[in-house]
């Protein structure tokens, strides 16, 4: 028993030894973590909201609605509690730094629940208590050559308004009616 108790301080001392020269050399090529100032956070979040506004319409009750288009199919999507949940600090590899990328973040998107309809809003699925699996889960934020850029290529499949044929009036317009906008 005494023999094993004497080994504990030796093991602890070995664990506290400095890293070897090979490990120190490797740390020079590891990705570097990035940080945002509070002003940049506000700018990123407001830009993220504008990006989402191009793909989502918001109802008065806070429900976000959008139309998902993929492979010639069209699906209505409603989400409850859609928010930018958090900013996740990404890292940038040395090769990316040499290409001009200095910082990276992920603005995580989350919804409390979603439902879909493929029948133009007539028949909805039940609410699923999770984020929608085909709606983007994050917005990529990168600083390239000193300028913050946000991108979500998958948002191109989403639109906040219905097809023009679904909002066009049925039949002729009355004399006092006028179409104010076309899409």
C-alpha positions as CSV (number, residue, x, y, z in Angstrom):
1,X,0.0,0.0,0.0
2,X,2.8,2.4,0.9
3,X,4.5,1.6,-2.4
4,X,1.4,2.7,-4.5
5,X,1.0,5.9,-2.4
6,X,4.6,6.9,-3.2
7,X,3.9,6.5,-6.9
8,X,1.1,9.1,-7.0
9,X,3.4,12.2,-6.5
10,X,5.7,10.9,-9.2
11,X,2.8,10.5,-11.6
12,X,1.5,14.0,-10.8
13,X,4.9,15.5,-11.3
14,X,5.2,13.8,-14.7
15,X,1.8,15.2,-15.7
16,X,2.9,18.8,-14.9
17,X,6.1,18.7,-17.0
18,X,6.2,21.2,-19.8
19,X,5.2,20.1,-23.3
20,X,8.0,18.6,-25.5
21,X,9.6,20.7,-28.2
22,X,7.6,18.7,-30.9
23,X,4.3,19.7,-29.3
24,X,5.3,23.3,-29.1
25,X,6.3,23.3,-32.7
26,X,2.9,21.8,-33.6
27,X,1.0,24.5,-31.8
28,X,2.3,27.1,-34.3
29,X,0.2,25.5,-37.0
30,X,-2.9,24.9,-35.1
31,X,-6.0,27.0,-35.9
32,X,-6.3,30.3,-34.0
33,X,-9.5,31.0,-32.1
34,X,-11.3,34.3,-32.9
35,X,-13.2,36.9,-30.9
36,X,-15.9,39.5,-31.6
37,X,-16.2,42.9,-30.0
38,X,-19.7,43.9,-28.6
39,X,-20.1,46.4,-31.5
40,X,-19.3,43.6,-34.0
41,X,-21.8,41.3,-32.3
42,X,-24.6,43.9,-32.8
43,X,-23.6,44.4,-36.4
44,X,-23.5,40.6,-37.1
45,X,-26.8,40.0,-35.5
46,X,-28.6,42.8,-37.3
47,X,-27.1,41.7,-40.6
48,X,-28.2,38.1,-39.8
49,X,-31.7,39.4,-39.3
50,X,-31.7,41.2,-42.7
51,X,-30.5,38.0,-44.3
52,X,-33.4,36.0,-42.8
53,X,-35.9,38.8,-43.8
54,X,-35.1,38.0,-47.5
55,X,-36.2,34.4,-46.9
56,X,-38.8,34.5,-44.2
57,X,-42.1,36.4,-43.5
58,X,-43.2,36.9,-39.9
59,X,-46.8,36.7,-38.7
60,X,-48.1,38.9,-36.0
61,X,-48.0,36.0,-33.5
62,X,-44.2,35.6,-34.0
63,X,-44.5,32.6,-36.3
64,X,-42.0,32.6,-39.2
65,X,-43.3,31.4,-42.5
66,X,-41.4,30.6,-45.7
67,X,-41.6,28.5,-48.9
68,X,-39.0,25.9,-49.5
69,X,-38.3,25.1,-53.1
70,X,-36.1,22.2,-54.1
71,X,-36.0,19.9,-57.2
72,X,-39.2,21.5,-58.6
73,X,-41.1,20.9,-55.4
74,X,-42.7,23.5,-53.2
75,X,-43.3,23.2,-49.5
76,X,-44.8,25.7,-47.0
77,X,-42.9,25.9,-43.7
78,X,-43.9,27.5,-40.4
79,X,-41.5,27.8,-37.5
80,X,-42.2,29.0,-33.9
81,X,-39.5,30.7,-31.8
82,X,-36.9,31.1,-34.6
83,X,-33.9,32.9,-33.1
84,X,-30.2,33.4,-33.6
85,X,-29.4,31.3,-30.5
86,X,-25.7,32.0,-30.1
87,X,-22.5,33.1,-31.9
88,X,-20.0,30.2,-32.0
89,X,-16.4,31.1,-32.3
90,X,-14.8,29.2,-35.1
91,X,-11.1,28.9,-35.9
92,X,-9.2,29.7,-39.0
93,X,-6.4,27.5,-40.2
94,X,-3.0,29.0,-41.2
95,X,-3.7,28.3,-44.9
96,X,-7.0,30.2,-44.7
97,X,-5.2,33.1,-42.9
98,X,-2.8,33.3,-45.8
99,X,-5.8,33.5,-48.2
100,X,-7.2,36.5,-46.3
101,X,-9.6,35.0,-43.8
102,X,-8.8,36.3,-40.4
103,X,-11.8,35.3,-38.2
104,X,-14.8,32.9,-38.4
105,X,-18.0,32.6,-36.5
106,X,-21.2,30.7,-36.8
107,X,-24.5,32.4,-35.9
108,X,-26.6,29.4,-34.8
109,X,-30.2,29.4,-35.9
110,X,-32.8,27.6,-33.8
111,X,-36.6,27.1,-33.8
112,X,-38.6,25.7,-31.0
113,X,-41.0,23.9,-33.4
114,X,-42.0,23.6,-37.1
115,X,-44.7,22.2,-39.3
116,X,-45.0,21.9,-43.1
117,X,-47.7,21.8,-45.8
118,X,-47.4,20.6,-49.4
119,X,-51.0,21.4,-50.2
120,X,-50.7,25.2,-50.2
121,X,-51.5,25.6,-46.5
122,X,-54.6,23.5,-46.5
123,X,-53.2,20.4,-44.7
124,X,-50.5,21.0,-42.2
125,X,-48.4,18.4,-40.4
126,X,-48.5,18.4,-36.6
127,X,-46.0,20.7,-34.9
128,X,-42.6,19.0,-34.4
129,X,-40.9,20.2,-31.2
130,X,-37.5,20.7,-32.9
131,X,-35.7,22.9,-35.5
132,X,-36.6,22.1,-39.1
133,X,-34.0,19.7,-40.5
134,X,-33.9,21.3,-43.9
135,X,-33.8,24.9,-42.8
136,X,-30.2,26.2,-42.4
137,X,-28.8,25.7,-38.9
138,X,-26.3,28.5,-39.0
139,X,-25.1,31.7,-40.7
140,X,-21.4,31.7,-41.6
141,X,-19.7,34.9,-40.5
142,X,-16.1,35.5,-41.8
143,X,-13.7,38.4,-41.7
144,X,-12.0,38.5,-45.1
145,X,-9.3,41.2,-45.6
146,X,-10.7,43.2,-42.6
147,X,-14.4,43.1,-43.7
148,X,-17.1,40.9,-42.0
149,X,-19.2,38.9,-44.5
150,X,-22.2,36.8,-43.8
151,X,-23.4,34.0,-46.0
152,X,-26.0,31.2,-46.0
153,X,-26.1,29.7,-49.5
154,X,-28.9,27.3,-48.5
155,X,-31.3,30.3,-47.9
156,X,-31.6,30.7,-51.7
157,X,-34.1,27.8,-51.6
158,X,-36.4,29.8,-49.3
159,X,-38.7,32.7,-50.1
160,X,-41.0,34.7,-47.9
161,X,-43.8,35.1,-50.4
162,X,-46.0,32.6,-52.2
163,X,-45.9,32.0,-56.0
164,X,-47.4,34.9,-58.0
165,X,-50.2,32.6,-59.2
166,X,-51.4,32.0,-55.7
167,X,-51.7,35.7,-54.9
168,X,-53.1,36.8,-58.3
169,X,-56.8,37.7,-58.0
170,X,-59.3,35.1,-59.2
171,X,-61.3,36.6,-62.0
172,X,-61.5,40.3,-63.1
173,X,-60.7,43.2,-60.8
174,X,-63.5,45.4,-59.6
175,X,-63.2,49.1,-60.7
176,X,-62.0,50.2,-57.3
177,X,-59.4,47.4,-57.0
178,X,-55.8,47.8,-58.2
179,X,-52.8,45.4,-58.1
180,X,-50.1,47.2,-56.1
181,X,-47.2,44.8,-56.6
182,X,-46.2,41.9,-58.7
183,X,-43.6,39.3,-57.7
